[in-house]
Amino acid sequence: MSNEDEFYDAVTGLDSDESYEGVSEASFKDAVLYDGGSQGNSASVPQENGIKKHRTSLPAPMFSRNTISVWSILKKCIGLELSKITMPIVFNEPLSFLQRITEYMEHTYLINKACSLSDSIERMQAVAAFAVSAVASQWDRTGKPFNPLLGETYELMGEEQGFRLVSEQVSHHPPVSAFHAESLGGDFVFHGSIYPKLKFWGKSVEAEPKGTITLELLKHNEAYTWSNPYCCVHNVILGKLWIEQYGTVEIVNHSTGDKCVLSFKPCGMFGKELHKVEGYIQDKSKKKRCVIYGKWTECVWSVDPQVYEANKKADKRGDNKKHKQEEPERTENDDADDMPVVQETVSVIPGSTLLWRIASRPVHSSTMYNFTSFAMSLNELQPGMEAILAPTDCRLRPDIRAMENGNMEEASREKERLEEKQRAARKDRAKHDEEWSTRWFQQGTNPYTGSQDWLYTGGYFDRNYTGLPDIY
């Protein structure tokens, strides 16, 4: 799930949604799928071995952010939440936050692996690896996604990985994005509602994770829940932007009582802990069954707890032999928080099992917002798709499309127009005493945590889009 980058470019004064009750169960099984060819022009969709090929780059490279002074905007906002602060478009990346949270699905194979395993501890290992992989795309992604407009939607058909997903912006104040994904084979359901809370602390922006993520493995009758770690973007005023994730992520298997506790380490004074993840899996009797370790930017491993402790003691003995002056000195800089030098790759303990390793990014990623290959394809509008998509889909949003095409002036004008259109729509609803009504999600209670959540009510893939709001 994506937290550091939602500097929500807010439309101030818009209404938040009212509560809804009576959420009904629904599935995707009545779906009409977009196959790229149902509109009679499938020949223009690139194919490879019968599977649609996705683009491998954006239409235009990113613009330099060096000419904009964010300090003039943020200097009065220290300690405040940023959901009502309008940021220049140059700090965006050409994706909506609805598309950004869809990047959870890049490593769907880990969910599929969990579904195939017979042992609950092994399933938890795969789920833990998936939870770590879900934040891996944030590495070096210092641009913020566009704040979704109220009523905005996004769908993704992951035919290769066997899932489909729909999301909707269900509230504006607070900004809440709800999503629901389901296995095409009926193996799992993955859903949640995300509303990160951001604050500016002078040199950095911190995102506090809000919202619950739920994964249901249907064949095992299991449900897992967790929340994302904190995320911090350093040097938003001056210096090189860099990201760290920190905090405790607790994954609970509500069916077996198994639990995984993961600690995302803050970088520390000398940067030794930068990017590190460490934790353990315990069963319902609270016995530690395995230790999880690695880096969220690189890989995650599992090892027996006794082996891990023995290795840790040996490392301590080795560290004690080193003199303290070998520690790198940290230079103080009043203007920027220098990113620590990234330490050596993960030191693998003998006997460990690899749970996940990050995929290489495209060679031109650094000139295209540091997107992964998966992210490159999220705003792609293939021939025939426009006639199938809901008119509220992110791919049809003109400011994001203009930015992707490298036209920053048009993107800025369109963003301003859309924001004003939302303000006018809100005033019109208030004038006629009308309440905003969500279309595909309703507010209810998460059955596993008892907390408030937004739950999918079904019907999106019936392709009946009458009555949708005109937001673009």
N, C-alpha and C positions, 0 to 999 in steps of 0.2 A: 503495500500500500503504500508514500510520498508526502512527505510532510513539510520538508524545509522550504519548499518552493511555492507554497500557496500564499504569496503576499497578496491576498485577494484584492484585485483591482475593483473595489466595491462600487456598486450603484447605491448611493446612500439614500435612505428614506424608504426603501421598499419593504413591503410587509413580509413577515415570516408566516409560515403555514400554521393552520389550526390543527388540532389533534383529530385523529380519526380512530374509530373503533370498528370491531367486527371484521377483522382481516380474514379473508378466506384463503384456503389453500389453493395453489395453482401450480401448473407445470408448463413446460415448454413443448409438450408432446403434440399440441395442436398446431405446430408451427408451419408456416410457409417460408421456406428457406430462400435467401438470396443465393443464387448459384452463378451469378455473373453472366448468365446466358439466357435467362428467361425473357429478356426483352428483345431477343432476336439479333443481338450483335455480339454474341459470345466469341466470334472469331477475332475480335479486336482485343480480347483479354489475353495477355500472355499466359501460355501454358507450359508446364514442364512435367512430363510423366503423368498427365491427367490432372495435375494440381495447379491452381492459379499461382502464377509467380507474382510476388510482391516487389514493389520498387525497392531499390537499395540505396537511394539517396533522395534528398529533397530537391525541389525545383531550383532553389537558390541558396547560397551559403548565408550564414548568420551575419548580422550587422555588428559592428564594434560598439561596445557599451562605454568606451573610454571617454566619450565626449559629453556624457550626461553626469551632472552632479546630483546624486541621490540625497546628499546631505541637506540640500536646500528644501527637500520634501520631508525628510524624516527627523530633522533636528528638534521639532516640537513634539515628537511622538515617543520619546524615551519612556519606557515602562508601560506604554499603552498597547492595547490590542490593535492589530493592523487591518481588521476586516472592513474599516470604513475609510481607509486611506487609498486614494487613487494614485497608482504608480505609472510612470511613463512606459509606453509600450515597448521601448527598447529593452526593458528588463524582462520581457516575456519570452517564452518559447512558443512556437506555433502549434500548441496543443491546448485543448480545454482540460480542466482538471478531471472531467469525466473520462477523457482519454488517458490521462495520466494514471488514474487508479486502475484502469484496464491493464496496465503493465504488470499487475499482480499475476496475470495469466500467462506471462512469457514462459514460466517454468511449470506449466500444467502437467508435464510428464511426472513431476514429483507427486502430484495428487493421484495420478493414474497408478503410479508405483505403490502408493499407500493402499489403494484399493485392492491391489493384487497380493498383498502380504497377509499371511495367516496369523502372525504374532502381533499382539497389540503394542509391544514395546518397539518393534521394528516399524510398525505403522506410525507411531509417534515420532520416530527418528525422521521418517520421510516428511511428515507434517512440519516438524521443526525446521528441516531444511527448506521447505517451501516458504515458511514464515520469514526466514532470513533472506531467501532469494527475492521475496517480494519487495524488499527495500534496496536491493542491489543496484537497480537501474538509477538510483539517485546519486550514485558516485559521479562526482564532477558535473552534475546537472544543476547548475547555479541559476538558470533561467526559471522564472515562475510560469506555470501554466495560466491560461486565461480563466478568470472567474466565470463559472457557468452561469448563464442567464436562467432566471426562474422558468422552469418548464423545459429547459434544454434536455436533450436525450442523446444517447450514444448506444449503438449496437455493434457487436463484433461476432462474426462467425469464424471460429477457429477450427475449420474442417480438419486440418492436419493434426491438431491436438485433441480433437473430439469434444468441443464445447461450443456453447453460444452464450452471449452475455448481453444484457440490457441494463442501462443505467439512466437515472433521471435526477435533475436538480430539483429537489422537493421543497427546499426552503432557501430563502435568501438571507434573512437575519434570524438566527445564525445561518451561515451558509452550510447546507447539508446536501451531500451527494449520496444517493442510494444506488446500490448495484445488486444484480442477481445473475449468477452464471450457473449453468447446468450442463452436465455431461450429456452428450448426444446418445450415449449408450445406457443412460440411467444409472451410472455408478456414483455420482456425487452431485451435491448442490453446494455452491459457494456464494455467500451473500454478506452484505454489511451496509452500514451507513457511516460516512466519514465526515467529520466536521472539525478539522484541526484549528487550534487556537494559537494565533501567532502574536508574539510581542517583540518589540525592538528594544535592544539593550545598549544602544550607543554605537558599538562596533559590530554587533551581530543581531540576527533575527532568529528567535527560538520558536519552534513549533511544538506545542503540547498535543500529544495524540488524544483525540476524542473519537468515540465510536467503537463499536464492537464488530469484529470480523468472525464469521461463523462458517465452518466447513463441516458438511455432513457427508459421511461415507455410508451410502444407503445400504449396500450389501452387507455391511458389518453392523448396521444399526448404531452408528457412532456419530457423535457430534463434538467438535472441537471449537473452542472460542479463544480469542486473544485480542490484544490491542498492539499497535505499533510502538516502537521506541520514540523518545524525544529526538528531535533533529535540530541542528544549529548550523546556520550559514554565517561564517565569519567574514569580516572585512567588507561589509556591504557599503561602507563609506569610502575606504581607501585601502589599497593593497590587493593582493590576489585572493579572490573568493575561494573558500574551501569549506568542506562539509564534514561534520562528525555526527554520529548517532550515538545516543547513550540512554541508559535506563534499563529497567527490568521488564522483560516480556514473559508473561506466564501463560502457557498454553495448557488448557484443561481438557481432558477427555471426560465428558460428562457421563459417559456410559460405563467406563471401566474404573474411573477414579485415578487413572494415570495422569501425571503432570510433568510438564517440561518447564524449567525455569532457566531463561536465557538472560545473561547480563551483557548488554552492549556497552563496552568500556569507553569512558571519556578518554581523550588523548593523553591526559596527564601532563606533568610539568615538562618532561623531556620527550613526550610523544611516543613513548614505548608502547602504549596501549591503543594507539590510533587504529581504528577500524576493527579491533578485536572483539570477538564474541566468545563467551564462555558460559557453560551451564551444565545442567544434568537432567536426566529423566528419572523420576521415581514412580514406583507403583503405588497402589492404593494403601499399602502398609507402610508407605514412606521409605521404603528401601531403595537406595540409589542403584539403578540398573545399568546406567552408562553415563559417560561424560561427553558433552558436546563442546567442540572448540574449533576455532578458525577465525576467518575475517569475512565480514559481510561484503567486502569488495572482491573477494577471491574464492574462498572455498570453505566448506564445513566438514569436519570429521567427527567420528564417534569412536570411543575407546572404553575398555573396561575401567571402572573406577579405581581398582587397586593398581592397575598398570599406570594410570594417570598420576596417582599420588606418588608412586615410586619414582616416576620420571620427574615430577615436580621437586621432590626432595633432592634428587641428583642435580637438577638445575640450580637449586639454591646453594648447594655446596660449591658448584662451579662459579656462581656469581660472587660468593664470599671471597674467592681467591683474587677477584679482580679489584684493582684499586679504584677508589671513588673518583680520582681525577680523570679516569677514562670516560666518565659521563660527559656527554656533550653539554657545553655551556649554552644556556638559553639567553639570547640577547634581548634586552628589553627594548620595546619600540612603542612609543606613546601613540603612534599614528595607526599601526596595524598589528593584528595578531598573526605573526608569521606562522605559516603551516609547518608543523614539525616534519622533519625528514622522515619519509616512510621507511620503517624498519624492514629487515629482511622478510622474505616470504614466510608463510606459516611453517613452523618447524614440526614436521610430522612425527608423532610418537609411534614407534614400532608396534605393530598389531592393530593399528587404527583402520577404520573403514571409511572410505570417502562417501559422503552423503550427497554432496553437490559441489559443482565447480562452475564459476561464472563463464559465460561464453565471450569470446573476443568481440570487440566492437569493430565496426567498419573502419578502414584505414583513414577515411575522411571524416570520422565522427567529430573530431575537435573543431571542424569548421561548420558543423551542422548541429550545434547546441549539445554536443556530446551525446547524441541519441544512440541507442542500441539499434540493431537491425530491426528488432520488433517495433520499436518506437517509430522508425522511419515509415512504416506502413500504416500507422494508425489513422492518419488523416488522408490517406490515398482515396481518391474518388475514381473508381474504375468505370468504364463504359457500361451503361445500363443500371448502375447502382442508384443514380439519382431518382429514377422512377420507382424504385423499391423502398428506399429509406423513408422514415418518418420525416416530415418537413421541419421538425425540430432537431434533427441529428446534427452533431457538431461538424460533420464534414461539409455541411451546407452553410456554415457560419462565415459571413464575408470578411470579417476582420482577421480571423485566423487564416483564411485562405489567402488574403492579400499579403500577410506577413510571411507565410510559407513561400509565396512567389517572389519575395524580396521587395515588395512595394510598401515601405514603412509609412509613407505619408497617407496612402489610401487606407492602410490598416488602422492608423490612428483616427482618421476621419470616421471610418466605419464603426470603430469601437465606441467613439463618442455618440454616434447616431443611435447605436443599439442601446446604450445606457439611457439616453434621453427617451427612447421609445419605451423602455421599461418604466421609467418614471411616469410617463404619460399614462401608460396602462394601469399603473398602480393608482394614480389619481382618479382615473375613470372608474375603477372598481369601487374606490371609496365614495365617489359621487353617487353611484347607484347602489351603495350598500351591499356590494357583492364580495364574497370571500373567494380567495384563490383555492382552486381544487386541483390536487395532483391527479395524474392520469394512470400511472402504472404501479404506483406504490402507495401504501397507506400506513399511517403511524399505528404502531401496536407494541406488544411486549415480546421481547426475545424469549422463547420458551425455555431456553437453557440457562440464561443469566438472570432473567426477571427484569432486565433493564429495558428502557425505552429504545425502540428500534423502528426502522422503516422496512416493511415487508412487501415483497412483490405480490401483486394480486392477480397476475395473469393477463393473457389476452394480447400482449404486444405483437406477437408473431402471427396473429390473425390478420395483420396488415390492415386493420380498420382504423384509419387515422382521422376520421371525421371529428370535428370539434376540438382539434388541437389548437393551442394558441399561436397567433402570428407573432413570433418573437424576433424574426430576422427582417 
